[in-house]
Amino acid sequence: MERARATVVGGGLAGCEAAWQLLRAGVEVELHEARPALQSPAHAGLLLGELVCSNSLRSAAPDTASGLLKTELRRAGSLILAAAERARVPAGSALAVDRQAFAAHLSWALLRQRGFHLRRHALERLPDGPAILASGPLTSPGLSATLGRLLGGALHFYDAIAPIVDGASLDWSQVFLGERGAEGGDYVNCPLDRAGYDALCDALRRGRCLPPHPFEEPRYFEGCLPIEVMAARGDDVLAHGPLRPVGLVDPRTGQRPYAVVQLRAEDEARSSFNLVGFQTRLVRSEQRRIFRERIPGLAGARFLRYGSIHRNTYLDAPRQLGRELELRAAPGVRVAGQLSGVEGYLESTAIGLLAGLFLAAELGGARLEPPPRTTALGALLNHLVRPRARDERFEPQNVAFGLLPALGPKQPRDKGKRRLALCARASAELTPWLARVGSVVQSTRALFVPDEPARSSPSQP
Ligand SMILES: Cc1cc2nc3c(=O)[nH]c(=O)nc-3n(C[C@H](O)[C@H](O)[C@H](O)COP(=O)(O)OP(=O)(O)OC[C@H]3O[C@@H](n4cnc5c(N)ncnc54)[C@H](O)[C@@H]3O)c2cc1C
């Protein structure tokens, strides 16, 4: 019997995850990826699934919303999560990865699949269905224009990238290893006293930034504000935010510093480090000057990548997408990833997974119900497609407990216990949905094996 075929546009996190789910359902996939011929302002490599900024997929702690989403993705057989776990580097409770190893794992897992066809070019028109559009926040200009014409304008906001410094260029006598409120020493901490902190904030506020884009007032995502914007919001904003010293004691003084700049390893060899929270639109010479002068340990820092700022395109999902992520204006095309209106690596992956499963079910002649709203997967999907009042503005969203329905009158008062109860409910309610995923897709496509992590890992696809 001839295999069903589908098109995926974009070989990022969402596109790769969607392709993987389709392949597991026995669907033949043609994936169009613009790189390397057309690089976005943030991408630089050749591999699929390139992480453009931080190498962290955020907390893996079981009582956090991102930890819950990871558990659900793992149970649903996510390729991205399996690749991340294989490429993990030490970062305390966060799931941080060696970005090269991560992209290599997942590229290899896809490329070795029978039925996977990679086309290296930018698709500037809307694909013919059945298709999944996952061209990301930096969708190529031609395709953005196509979408703009179809949808009457796409929304956008601005996102910023943090700098990376060479580990060999750090002054290790000025810094100490440690993790906030936990044993272990995965992070490099650059300690600041009150005067040093004030001087850093002052320099950030006065630093020269790139001019705003013509005719556009930058509107930043609150979860990823440029460091200088945070500094400008008030004297204590950084000390209570990315520079908070809670649970850290400098072993050289036995004291808690007033603030710390944290560096997170980019690779297992710890040869390079990301300045956590230092996404910025300062011009490069100002980044070099301010960070070298004002951050202890960075006086001789060699910058492997500078911070920068980029446009971030997304759709008005509640108005433009149907319940299964299909474009109302072109129902054969589903939208996944950041373009669909979620924010973040894992969230983009989650919507890629759902779009892939919905399409796989449809191609098998069945219909897959959305996951329950009480799960992280269902809550994210609901955030996208829930109908809004005419004047209610749609904002992209990271996964958060606030997206899940409350527990009811008997919910625990203690925040930690409440979170654990939300996770337990999500876990219980995901199980029957995963069983439906298995029966719907497996009944038509024998290749699909849900809930089997070994099969979904890159080396044993
Ligand atoms: C500058 C920046 C920094 C970010 N930093 C973080 C961060 O630190 N942490 C975090 O969690 N999230 C971050 N995000 C948000 C977001 O989670 C990531 O961008 C994530 O990679 C989105 O996944 P995606 O699959 O939707 O898009 P992407 O991973 O960007 O993948 C889209 C792919 O589509 C390709 N493509 C584009 N146009 C075409 C076309 N016409 N034809 C074919 N292929 C095309 C691109 O080359 C790319 O490979 C950042 C976003 C931006 C823009």
The ligand as an SDF file (V2000), in Angstrom:
LIG
                    3D

 53 58  0  0  0  0  0  0  0  0999 V2000
   16.7180   35.5500   18.7010 C   0  0  0  0  0  0  0  0  0  0  0  0
   15.9390   34.5290   19.4270 C   0  0  0  0  0  0  0  0  0  0  0  0
   16.4180   33.9870   20.6160 C   0  0  0  0  0  0  0  0  0  0  0  0
   15.6770   33.0210   21.3030 C   0  0  0  0  0  0  0  0  0  0  0  0
   16.1740   32.5000   22.4510 N   0  0  0  0  0  0  0  0  0  0  0  0
   15.4900   31.5240   23.0980 C   0  0  0  0  0  0  0  0  0  0  0  0
   16.0230   30.9380   24.2810 C   0  0  0  0  0  0  0  0  0  0  0  0
   17.1010   31.2740   24.7200 O   0  0  0  0  0  0  0  0  0  0  0  0
   15.2910   29.9760   24.9030 N   0  0  0  0  0  0  0  0  0  0  0  0
   14.0980   29.5590   24.4150 C   0  0  0  0  0  0  0  0  0  0  0  0
   13.4780   28.6740   25.0220 O   0  0  0  0  0  0  0  0  0  0  0  0
   13.5730   30.1150   23.2970 N   0  0  0  0  0  0  0  0  0  0  0  0
   14.2310   31.0820   22.6240 C   0  0  0  0  0  0  0  0  0  0  0  0
   13.7060   31.6560   21.4960 N   0  0  0  0  0  0  0  0  0  0  0  0
   12.3460   31.3300   21.1020 C   0  0  0  0  0  0  0  0  0  0  0  0
   12.0640   30.0080   20.3650 C   0  0  0  0  0  0  0  0  0  0  0  0
   11.7720   29.0320   21.3060 O   0  0  0  0  0  0  0  0  0  0  0  0
   13.1110   29.4760   19.4760 C   0  0  0  0  0  0  0  0  0  0  0  0
   13.2520   30.3990   18.4600 O   0  0  0  0  0  0  0  0  0  0  0  0
   12.7550   28.0780   18.8820 C   0  0  0  0  0  0  0  0  0  0  0  0
   13.8630   27.6710   18.1450 O   0  0  0  0  0  0  0  0  0  0  0  0
   11.5080   28.0300   18.0380 C   0  0  0  0  0  0  0  0  0  0  0  0
   11.3760   26.7650   17.4230 O   0  0  0  0  0  0  0  0  0  0  0  0
   10.7340   26.6380   15.9640 P   0  0  0  0  0  0  0  0  0  0  0  0
   10.8940   25.2400   15.5220 O   0  0  0  0  0  0  0  0  0  0  0  0
    9.3930   27.2330   15.9700 O   0  0  0  0  0  0  0  0  0  0  0  0
   11.6480   27.5910   15.0550 O   0  0  0  0  0  0  0  0  0  0  0  0
   13.1820   27.4270   14.6640 P   0  0  0  0  0  0  0  0  0  0  0  0
   13.8850   26.5850   15.6360 O   0  0  0  0  0  0  0  0  0  0  0  0
   13.6820   28.8020   14.4080 O   0  0  0  0  0  0  0  0  0  0  0  0
   13.1290   26.6290   13.2810 O   0  0  0  0  0  0  0  0  0  0  0  0
   12.5860   27.1940   12.1240 C   0  0  0  0  0  0  0  0  0  0  0  0
   13.3610   26.6450   10.9360 C   0  0  0  0  0  0  0  0  0  0  0  0
   12.6830   27.0280    9.7330 O   0  0  0  0  0  0  0  0  0  0  0  0
   13.6340   27.4280    8.7750 C   0  0  0  0  0  0  0  0  0  0  0  0
   12.9520   28.3090    7.8050 N   0  0  0  0  0  0  0  0  0  0  0  0
   12.5900   29.6050    7.9530 C   0  0  0  0  0  0  0  0  0  0  0  0
   11.9550   30.0310    6.8300 N   0  0  0  0  0  0  0  0  0  0  0  0
   11.9240   28.9820    5.9740 C   0  0  0  0  0  0  0  0  0  0  0  0
   11.4050   28.7910    4.6640 C   0  0  0  0  0  0  0  0  0  0  0  0
   10.7910   29.7850    3.9940 N   0  0  0  0  0  0  0  0  0  0  0  0
   11.5500   27.5740    4.0460 N   0  0  0  0  0  0  0  0  0  0  0  0
   12.1820   26.5570    4.7090 C   0  0  0  0  0  0  0  0  0  0  0  0
   12.6990   26.6860    5.9520 N   0  0  0  0  0  0  0  0  0  0  0  0
   12.5470   27.8760    6.5910 C   0  0  0  0  0  0  0  0  0  0  0  0
   14.7290   28.0800    9.5940 C   0  0  0  0  0  0  0  0  0  0  0  0
   15.9540   28.0800    8.8840 O   0  0  0  0  0  0  0  0  0  0  0  0
   14.7650   27.2000   10.8460 C   0  0  0  0  0  0  0  0  0  0  0  0
   15.6820   26.1350   10.7220 O   0  0  0  0  0  0  0  0  0  0  0  0
   14.4320   32.6070   20.7880 C   0  0  0  0  0  0  0  0  0  0  0  0
   13.9520   33.1600   19.5980 C   0  0  0  0  0  0  0  0  0  0  0  0
   14.6950   34.1050   18.9210 C   0  0  0  0  0  0  0  0  0  0  0  0
   14.1760   34.6660   17.6410 C   0  0  0  0  0  0  0  0  0  0  0  0
  1  2  1  0
  2  3  1  0
  2 52  2  0
  3  4  2  0
  4  5  1  0
  4 50  1  0
  5  6  2  0
  6  7  1  0
  6 13  1  0
  7  8  2  0
  7  9  1  0
  9 10  1  0
 10 11  2  0
 10 12  1  0
 12 13  2  0
 13 14  1  0
 14 15  1  0
 14 50  1  0
 15 16  1  0
 16 17  1  0
 16 18  1  0
 18 19  1  0
 18 20  1  0
 20 21  1  0
 20 22  1  0
 22 23  1  0
 23 24  1  0
 24 25  2  0
 24 26  1  0
 24 27  1  0
 27 28  1  0
 28 29  2  0
 28 30  1  0
 28 31  1  0
 31 32  1  0
 32 33  1  0
 33 34  1  0
 33 48  1  0
 34 35  1  0
 35 36  1  0
 35 46  1  0
 36 37  1  0
 36 45  1  0
 37 38  2  0
 38 39  1  0
 39 40  1  0
 39 45  2  0
 40 41  1  0
 40 42  2  0
 42 43  1  0
 43 44  2  0
 44 45  1  0
 46 47  1  0
 46 48  1  0
 48 49  1  0
 50 51  2  0
 51 52  1  0
 52 53  1  0
M  END
$$$$
